[in-house]
Amino acid sequence: MIEIINKIAGNRTVFVVGVIYGTPITIALLVLFFVKSSRDERGRAIIGKASIIAMVTFILIINFVAKIWDNITINYLTSACFIQWIYDIILTVEVAAILIYKRIG
């Protein structure tokens, strides 16, 4: 498993895909933050709940990365790839949680 993660994290294409994916998901999150329905009490509560879920996800992912970091070949590309994909995953979880909470409520 570590070998597969090492190959994936050291691949420049995976990093570029993460950058390309990260741009629209960042824009989507900013739009969800500043849309009019997010400015009232209910909207702020939804953003708060989604942020808690994203924070828990962040803690879990960072702990996983910390555990495997000693077994990974570390260079600029690997570090950048890990950071980019952690960012992308956290933003995806937050956007998904906001959309789910808006649909439920």
C-alpha positions, 0 to 999 in steps of 0.5 A: 500500500505504501508503494502505491501511495508513494507512486501516486504522490510522486506523479506530476500528473496527479498533482496537476489534476489536484490543482485543476480540481481544486480551483473550481471546488474553491470557487464553489465554496466561496460562492456557498459562503457568500450567497445570500442564504448563507448570511442568515442564522440558518445559513451560518449554522449550516456552515458551522456544522459543515466546518466541524465535519471538514475539521474532523476529516482534516484531523483524520487525514493529517494523522494518516499522513503523519503515520505514513510520512516516514515510509514515503520518499519526500521531495517537493512534488510529493509534499505538494501533492499531499498538501494539494489533495488534503486541501481538495478533500477537505473542501469537497467534504465541506461543500458536500456537507453544506449542500446536504444540510441545505437540502435536509433543512 
